[in-house]
């Protein structure tokens, strides 16, 4: 330990000036954790819901036009709420104007 280190530990810098205490920074909030009550869906689950092939869902994923997904290890998984929201956004007509 050098002589200047003792002064720094006592609250002074190497020039003998009193150092201001550093403000304590709060810990950043952790990112929100999605609800997994329904579990995670596979590519096959999304394909069944949309009534398309798994290849079609993979194409959507590669072209970045499909629902949001996450990689869990080497597996692709979807949150059900994300898939439903994405599917609702795909309608290009006004549901109010549809005939019953």
URWO-V372613 format. One record per backbone hydrogen bond with DSSP energy under -1.0 kcal/mol. NH is the residue of the N-H (numbers start at 1). CO is the residue of the C=O. If there is no record, write none. Layout:
# URWO-V372613
<<NH/CO> <NH/CO>>
This chain:
# URWO-V372613
<<7/3> <8/4> <9/5> <10/6> <11/8> <12/7> <13/17> <16/13> <19/11> <41/78> <46/42> <47/43> <48/44> <49/45> <50/46> <51/47> <52/47> <57/53> <58/54> <59/55> <60/56> <61/57> <62/58> <63/59> <65/60> <66/60> <70/77> <72/75> <75/72> <77/70> <78/41> <83/79> <84/80> <85/81> <86/82> <87/83> <88/84> <89/85> <90/87> <97/94>>
